[in-house]
Amino acid sequence: MKKFLLALCAATMLQTLTFPLNAEEWTTLFNGKNLKGWTQRGGKATYKVENGAIVGYSKTNTENSFLCTKQDYGDFILEFEFLVDDALNSGVQLRSHSTKDYQNGRVHGYQFEIDPSTRAWTGGIYDEARRGWLYPLIKNVPAQRAFKNNEWNRVRIEAVGRRIRTWVNDINCADLIDEVDASGFIALQVHSIGGDTSKEGKTISWRNIRICTQDAYLYSTPDVPSSQNPPDVSAPQLSGTDNALTGTEQREGWKLLWDGKTTEGWRGARLDHFPEKGWSIRNGELIVHKAGGGESTNGGDIVTTRTYRNFMLSVDFKITNGANSGIKYFVDPEMNKGAGSAIGCEFQILDDERHPDAKLGVKGNRRLGSLYDLIPAPEQKPFHIGVWNTALIIVQDKHVEHWLNGVKLLEYNRDDQEWNALVAYSKYKDWPNFGNAAEGHILLQDHGDEVHFKNIKIKEL
């Protein structure tokens, strides 16, 4: 009860608090002189103390190396600074473990990513040696500007309960809800460089490493700060559990459109049931199979069993090399009785580099993210093949927007003179009143290529 009352007071009276009030609230994890309190696991990279910093030196032909705290930590606020050579990749482990029963002691667990490459994912959250990316910065593109090459960078990490948040140079990079690990050690990583001798001896340095563990929840950053100089809390909140909603999403009115396990809520576009071939559910992913690249010639498209009018639709997708697919909305499955896909407005999913459709159409209006055959998406956009990307479609009456990984690609208005003229010069010109329906089904397309979907959710407006 005492802790509850303290938390209530903090929520109502300490809205401006973003750091512990007194220096004594912090515990120093590195004394600036030696590696007391730390132990090395994994590879054979070298760690030294130089000029008040821990310096890790890369080494060829060894696995990932970790300098680990001897103590485990549960809820905490961790702050430090780091300086990394542009040639390296690194990270800081959180709530991590090394046990004989897991890959013979391999270090695994949450990792704060340090990525000086052009990919620029510093501040993202990776699950080392286990699940892979939980919060890649493809989900928060504005935060990719936070890291500064060839400079000391400031980091703040808050791990409180199921929530892990990160900041780099005061920019909020990640906000993750996950419950796999509640405690574990902290570790400084020197990433493996394989046999690349050009990277031998490159360095990653850490300094001013301190942690707050006593009542960390009292000092964590408020979601809606009221100070004159409020901290950045702009990172979208994600769940580390696929096909699940965070508390924030539930409060905002989001609902799962696919439960990650069954075919409930979906059917074939030309069937009264889910297709018996061409689609499968595996490990929480909805997968359309490769079948020669034909449009709706294998299992066929699938659609929601009900229709939608105004909404925000979010879909995670991952494509294979050369793949083609799409997310359609305002779909009328009865409109096309012939060959090909069901008719509706389409958020194009495509490998622009390898699929010939990217070079067809008009001015790139068949590229990834485009309103297919109508409005082109920018040629340059945040996207990676082989990892999960997020498409977001927003429909508010006649206004529609396409977003990809947090970046707006295009917007348009339908059912007006300009729209009807645009349709008249597209492949949809022969379909009566195309795109002007008040509501319609949502569709995932079978275009004969392997594409994976998950975290399909909708917020009706």
BELMOVEN-V835330 format. One record per backbone hydrogen bond with DSSP energy under -1.0 kcal/mol. NH is the residue of the N-H (numbers start at 1). CO is the residue of the C=O. E is the energy in kcal/mol with one decimal. If there is no record, write none. Layout:
nh=NH co=CO e=E
nh=NH co=CO e=E
This chain:
nh=5 co=1 e=-2.5
nh=6 co=2 e=-2.2
nh=7 co=3 e=-2.5
nh=8 co=4 e=-2.3
nh=9 co=5 e=-2.5
nh=10 co=6 e=-2.3
nh=11 co=7 e=-2.2
nh=12 co=8 e=-1.7
nh=13 co=9 e=-3.0
nh=14 co=10 e=-1.3
nh=17 co=14 e=-1.7
nh=25 co=22 e=-1.9
nh=26 co=23 e=-1.8
nh=27 co=211 e=-2.9
nh=29 co=209 e=-2.1
nh=38 co=35 e=-1.9
nh=39 co=68 e=-2.8
nh=41 co=66 e=-3.0
nh=43 co=64 e=-2.3
nh=46 co=57 e=-1.3
nh=48 co=55 e=-2.6
nh=50 co=53 e=-2.6
nh=53 co=50 e=-1.3
nh=54 co=206 e=-2.7
nh=55 co=48 e=-3.4
nh=56 co=204 e=-3.2
nh=57 co=46 e=-3.2
nh=58 co=202 e=-2.7
nh=61 co=194 e=-4.0
nh=65 co=190 e=-2.5
nh=66 co=41 e=-2.5
nh=67 co=188 e=-2.3
nh=68 co=39 e=-3.6
nh=69 co=186 e=-3.0
nh=70 co=37 e=-2.4
nh=73 co=184 e=-3.0
nh=76 co=159 e=-2.4
nh=77 co=212 e=-2.1
nh=78 co=157 e=-3.0
nh=79 co=210 e=-2.7
nh=80 co=155 e=-1.5
nh=81 co=207 e=-2.3
nh=82 co=153 e=-1.8
nh=83 co=205 e=-2.0
nh=85 co=203 e=-2.1
nh=88 co=85 e=-2.0
nh=90 co=114 e=-2.7
nh=92 co=112 e=-2.0
nh=93 co=187 e=-2.9
nh=94 co=110 e=-2.8
nh=96 co=185 e=-2.4
nh=97 co=108 e=-2.5
nh=102 co=99 e=-1.7
nh=105 co=99 e=-1.7
nh=105 co=102 e=-1.1
nh=106 co=102 e=-1.1
nh=108 co=97 e=-2.1
nh=109 co=128 e=-1.4
nh=111 co=126 e=-2.5
nh=112 co=92 e=-3.3
nh=113 co=124 e=-2.7
nh=114 co=90 e=-2.4
nh=120 co=117 e=-1.0
nh=123 co=113 e=-2.4
nh=124 co=121 e=-2.2
nh=125 co=135 e=-1.5
nh=126 co=111 e=-2.6
nh=127 co=132 e=-2.4
nh=128 co=109 e=-2.3
nh=130 co=127 e=-1.5
nh=132 co=127 e=-1.8
nh=134 co=125 e=-2.0
nh=135 co=125 e=-2.6
nh=139 co=136 e=-2.2
nh=143 co=140 e=-1.3
nh=144 co=141 e=-2.1
nh=145 co=142 e=-1.3
nh=146 co=143 e=-1.9
nh=151 co=148 e=-1.1
nh=153 co=82 e=-2.7
nh=155 co=80 e=-2.7
nh=156 co=167 e=-1.9
nh=157 co=78 e=-2.8
nh=158 co=165 e=-2.6
nh=159 co=76 e=-2.7
nh=160 co=163 e=-2.3
nh=163 co=160 e=-1.9
nh=164 co=176 e=-2.7
nh=165 co=158 e=-2.5
nh=166 co=174 e=-1.9
nh=167 co=156 e=-2.3
nh=168 co=171 e=-2.2
nh=169 co=154 e=-2.9
nh=171 co=168 e=-1.8
nh=173 co=166 e=-2.2
nh=174 co=166 e=-1.0
nh=176 co=164 e=-3.1
nh=177 co=238 e=-2.6
nh=178 co=162 e=-3.1
nh=184 co=73 e=-1.6
nh=185 co=96 e=-2.2
nh=187 co=93 e=-1.2
nh=188 co=67 e=-2.4
nh=189 co=91 e=-2.7
nh=190 co=65 e=-2.2
nh=191 co=89 e=-1.0
nh=196 co=193 e=-2.0
nh=197 co=195 e=-1.2
nh=199 co=196 e=-1.5
nh=201 co=58 e=-2.0
nh=202 co=199 e=-1.8
nh=204 co=56 e=-1.7
nh=205 co=83 e=-3.0
nh=206 co=54 e=-2.4
nh=207 co=81 e=-2.0
nh=210 co=79 e=-2.5
nh=211 co=27 e=-2.7
nh=212 co=77 e=-2.5
nh=216 co=213 e=-1.0
nh=218 co=215 e=-1.7
nh=238 co=175 e=-2.6
nh=240 co=177 e=-3.6
nh=250 co=246 e=-2.3
nh=251 co=247 e=-2.3
nh=252 co=248 e=-1.9
nh=254 co=249 e=-2.5
nh=255 co=458 e=-2.4
nh=257 co=456 e=-3.2
nh=258 co=456 e=-1.2
nh=266 co=263 e=-2.0
nh=267 co=303 e=-2.3
nh=268 co=273 e=-2.8
nh=269 co=301 e=-2.4
nh=271 co=268 e=-1.6
nh=280 co=287 e=-2.1
nh=282 co=285 e=-2.3
nh=285 co=282 e=-1.2
nh=286 co=453 e=-3.0
nh=287 co=280 e=-3.0
nh=288 co=451 e=-2.3
nh=289 co=278 e=-2.6
nh=291 co=448 e=-2.4
nh=293 co=448 e=-1.6
nh=296 co=446 e=-2.9
nh=302 co=444 e=-2.2
nh=303 co=267 e=-3.0
nh=304 co=442 e=-2.1
nh=305 co=265 e=-2.1
nh=308 co=440 e=-2.8
nh=311 co=395 e=-1.5
nh=312 co=459 e=-2.1
nh=313 co=393 e=-2.9
nh=314 co=457 e=-2.9
nh=315 co=391 e=-2.6
nh=316 co=454 e=-2.1
nh=317 co=389 e=-2.8
nh=318 co=452 e=-2.1
nh=320 co=450 e=-1.3
nh=323 co=320 e=-1.9
nh=325 co=349 e=-3.0
nh=327 co=347 e=-2.1
nh=328 co=443 e=-2.3
nh=329 co=345 e=-2.3
nh=331 co=441 e=-2.1
nh=332 co=343 e=-1.5
nh=335 co=332 e=-1.9
nh=345 co=329 e=-1.8
nh=347 co=327 e=-3.4
nh=348 co=370 e=-2.4
nh=349 co=325 e=-2.1
nh=351 co=323 e=-1.9
nh=352 co=350 e=-1.1
nh=355 co=351 e=-2.7
nh=358 co=355 e=-1.6
nh=359 co=356 e=-1.8
nh=360 co=357 e=-1.3
nh=365 co=362 e=-1.0
nh=367 co=364 e=-1.6
nh=369 co=348 e=-3.2
nh=370 co=367 e=-2.2
nh=371 co=375 e=-2.3
nh=372 co=346 e=-2.3
nh=372 co=370 e=-1.2
nh=373 co=365 e=-2.3
nh=374 co=371 e=-2.6
nh=375 co=371 e=-2.0
nh=386 co=319 e=-1.1
nh=389 co=317 e=-2.6
nh=391 co=315 e=-3.0
nh=392 co=403 e=-2.2
nh=393 co=313 e=-2.5
nh=394 co=401 e=-2.1
nh=395 co=311 e=-3.2
nh=396 co=399 e=-2.8
nh=399 co=396 e=-2.1
nh=400 co=412 e=-2.8
nh=401 co=394 e=-2.1
nh=402 co=410 e=-2.4
nh=403 co=392 e=-2.6
nh=404 co=407 e=-2.6
nh=405 co=390 e=-2.8
nh=407 co=404 e=-1.5
nh=409 co=402 e=-3.1
nh=410 co=402 e=-1.4
nh=412 co=400 e=-2.3
nh=414 co=398 e=-2.3
nh=420 co=416 e=-2.6
nh=421 co=417 e=-1.9
nh=422 co=418 e=-2.0
nh=423 co=419 e=-2.5
nh=424 co=420 e=-1.7
nh=426 co=423 e=-2.0
nh=429 co=426 e=-1.4
nh=431 co=428 e=-1.9
nh=434 co=431 e=-1.4
nh=436 co=433 e=-1.9
nh=440 co=308 e=-1.9
nh=441 co=331 e=-2.3
nh=443 co=328 e=-2.6
nh=444 co=302 e=-2.4
nh=445 co=326 e=-2.2
nh=451 co=288 e=-1.4
nh=452 co=318 e=-2.7
nh=453 co=286 e=-2.1
nh=454 co=316 e=-2.0
nh=457 co=314 e=-2.6
nh=458 co=255 e=-2.9
nh=459 co=312 e=-2.4
nh=461 co=310 e=-1.9
